[in-house]
Amino acid sequence: MMADTNAPLIRIAHEAGYADYKAFYLAFKKATGCSPHQYKLLHSSRSR
């Protein structure tokens, strides 16, 4: 979902159940090995 949406990352964090972006950022980076922004750039269908 995240790779193919134009929604701001703060909105994605909220929709994923995180009250603040920093908590989402840290959990996302731990799970994927990259920041949400980096992930979006690497996995976006526009970059393929």
N, C-alpha and C positions, 0 to 999 in steps of 0.2 A: 504494500500500500504506500509506504513512505516514498519509495523511489519514483512513483508515477503520479504524485499529487503536487499541486502548486500551493497547498496549504502551508502556512508558516509552521516552522518546527515547534513553536510554543503551543500552537493549537493541537498538533499531533501529540505532544507530550500530555496535554490536558485530556485529550480523548483516550489516551492510553492509561489514564488514571493517575497521573502524576500531578501533584499540587503545584510543584514548581519545576522550572526548566532544568535547573542545576541537577536535581535528583534524576530526572530523565536522562540528561546528558551523561552522567556518571554511570548509570546502569546500562545505557546503550553502548557506551564505549567499552565497558567491561565485557559485555555479551558479544560484541561484533569486532572489537579491536580497532575501531575507527570512530570518529565523531559522527553525529547524525548528518552534519553537512557533508563530510567526506563520503559517507555512505550514499547519500542522495546523488552526489556527483558521479560516483563510480557505478551505481546501479540504475541510473535513470535510463529509461528507454530512449530518451533523446540523445544519450551519449553512445548508443550502440550503433 
